[in-house]
Amino acid sequence: MEIQAYWDAVLGQNAQAMRRFFHPEALVRWHNTKEQFTVEEFIHANCAYPGNWNGVVKRIENIGSLIITVTQVYMCDRSLSFHAVSFFQMENGLITAIDEYWGDDGDVPQWRQEMHIGSRIP
């Protein structure tokens, strides 16, 4: 499976293109919100999400039948930005499961700024 093509379909909210990557009985789990979706529910949630989105796949790891990606996802106007870590379980070139963890991008919290520790990632 070409993982960049998958992410292009997701970011473009292209339901038809997304379907071709999935096994019909695949499940998608968003652990931050404790939700699990069938393929059709996941595609519906993704394509109905408000706004126009873009993103950059920052890292890809392949471990046997597992593909791991780290992707920055952002609104085209840059008003919102997130990082998603996605674990894709693959079988015969199709996704059978995705476990995703989403985090909001933002500034360093004030309490940590006051500690004067760490440095900005370039």
C-alpha positions as CSV (number, residue, x, y, z in Angstrom):
1,M,0.0,0.0,0.0
2,E,1.2,3.5,-0.8
3,I,0.7,5.3,2.5
4,Q,1.1,8.8,1.0
5,A,-1.8,8.1,-1.4
6,Y,-3.9,7.0,1.6
7,W,-3.1,10.3,3.4
8,D,-3.8,12.3,0.2
9,A,-7.3,10.7,0.1
10,V,-7.9,11.3,3.8
11,L,-6.8,14.9,3.7
12,G,-8.7,15.6,0.5
13,Q,-11.8,14.1,2.1
14,N,-12.2,11.8,-0.9
15,A,-14.5,9.0,0.2
16,Q,-14.2,7.0,-3.0
17,A,-10.4,7.1,-3.0
18,M,-10.3,6.2,0.7
19,R,-12.4,3.0,0.3
20,R,-9.9,1.3,-1.9
21,F,-7.3,1.1,0.9
22,F,-9.5,-0.8,3.4
23,H,-10.5,-4.4,4.0
24,P,-14.4,-4.3,4.2
25,E,-14.3,-5.5,7.9
26,A,-11.6,-3.1,9.0
27,L,-12.0,-1.1,12.2
28,V,-10.6,2.4,13.1
29,R,-10.1,3.4,16.7
30,W,-9.5,6.9,17.9
31,H,-8.2,6.3,21.4
32,N,-8.2,9.9,22.6
33,T,-12.0,10.0,22.3
34,K,-12.6,6.3,22.9
35,E,-14.4,5.8,19.6
36,Q,-14.4,2.8,17.2
37,F,-15.6,3.1,13.6
38,T,-16.4,0.7,10.8
39,V,-14.9,1.6,7.4
40,E,-18.0,3.5,6.3
41,E,-18.4,5.3,9.6
42,F,-14.8,6.4,9.5
43,I,-15.1,7.6,6.0
44,H,-18.3,9.5,6.8
45,A,-16.7,11.1,9.9
46,N,-13.6,12.1,7.9
47,C,-15.5,13.5,4.9
48,A,-18.1,15.3,7.0
49,Y,-15.4,17.0,9.2
50,P,-15.8,20.8,8.6
51,G,-13.3,22.8,6.7
52,N,-10.6,22.1,4.1
53,W,-7.6,20.2,5.3
54,N,-4.0,19.5,4.3
55,G,-1.1,17.9,5.9
56,V,2.4,16.4,5.8
57,V,3.5,12.9,6.6
58,K,6.5,13.4,8.8
59,R,7.6,9.8,9.4
60,I,6.8,6.3,8.1
61,E,7.9,3.1,9.8
62,N,7.2,-0.4,8.4
63,I,7.4,-3.3,10.8
64,G,6.2,-6.5,9.2
65,S,2.4,-6.1,8.7
66,L,2.4,-2.8,10.6
67,I,2.8,0.6,9.1
68,I,3.3,3.6,11.5
69,T,2.9,7.2,10.4
70,V,3.3,10.5,12.1
71,T,1.3,13.1,10.2
72,Q,0.8,16.8,10.8
73,V,-2.8,17.6,9.8
74,Y,-3.9,21.3,9.6
75,M,-6.7,23.4,8.2
76,C,-5.8,25.1,5.0
77,D,-6.1,28.5,6.7
78,R,-3.7,27.2,9.5
79,S,-6.3,28.1,12.2
80,L,-6.0,24.5,13.6
81,S,-3.2,22.0,13.6
82,F,-2.8,18.5,14.9
83,H,-0.3,15.6,14.9
84,A,-1.6,12.1,14.4
85,V,0.3,8.9,15.2
86,S,-1.4,6.1,13.2
87,F,-0.8,2.4,13.5
88,F,-2.0,0.6,10.4
89,Q,-2.5,-3.2,10.5
90,M,-2.2,-4.6,7.0
91,E,-3.2,-7.8,5.3
92,N,-2.8,-8.5,1.6
93,G,-2.2,-4.8,0.9
94,L,-5.4,-3.6,2.7
95,I,-5.9,-1.9,6.0
96,T,-7.6,-4.2,8.5
97,A,-7.2,-1.9,11.5
98,I,-6.0,1.6,12.4
99,D,-5.3,2.8,15.9
100,E,-4.8,6.6,16.0
101,Y,-3.7,9.0,18.6
102,W,-4.4,12.7,17.9
103,G,-2.8,15.7,19.7
104,D,-3.5,19.4,19.3
105,D,-0.5,21.5,18.2
106,G,0.1,24.5,20.4
107,D,2.4,26.7,22.5
108,V,4.3,25.5,25.5
109,P,2.1,25.8,28.6
110,Q,2.9,28.8,30.8
111,W,3.9,26.6,33.8
112,R,6.7,25.0,31.7
113,Q,7.8,28.3,30.2
114,E,8.3,29.6,33.8
115,M,10.5,26.6,34.5
116,H,12.9,27.7,31.7
117,I,13.5,24.1,30.6
118,G,13.6,22.5,27.2
119,S,14.1,24.2,23.8
120,R,12.0,24.6,20.7
121,I,12.1,21.8,18.1
122,P,13.6,23.3,14.9
